[in-house]
Amino acid sequence: MKRLRIKDTSASLLAEAWKLYESSFPTEERRDWSQQQAIMQLEAYHFDLLMFNNKLVGILLWWEFATIRYIEHFAIQTSQRNSGFGKTCLENFIAESGVQVLLEVEKPEDSLKQRRIGFYQRLGFHLNAYDYAHPPYLEGGDFVELRLMSYPDKLREDDLQTFQTKGHPIIHRPYFEKNPG
């Protein structure tokens, strides 16, 4: 399996990847196409296609900062789930860098959400107990209550504050431009 970074919004596999993105995340947890186009060229942002035998098996959308790598969205094609692609991708991703990795998960309110959390825990991620809200992607939207998971260690409160004060204004620039301070 290989990861292929896409910067060109006219790339041939982007339409298929975008369908996977839209089908994998609820509306309030994803960008619209115009927002996506605006961030594709940012050096810190990575829209990676997960490829196996020249076929798209998943997507890994993430941000690279000096002290963290933040996985914003990660999804495997429904037909390819439980085949080891997700595990392999994340193990390789973690091994590439010595910085902390963060990702968001929904609160463990049902068995599906608990299974997702368990998947990340088996890879060494820690579920952090801090209250955390994801800024809205859509204008007029609400903050989304989620939980942060971190690798290799639990997140310290000062790391959370740094992520929110330095990372969120970059990741969620449209929201912060309309809601300064």
Order of alpha helices (4+ residues) and beta strands (2+ residues): beta-alpha-alpha-beta-beta-beta-alpha-beta-alpha-beta-beta-beta-alpha-alpha-alpha
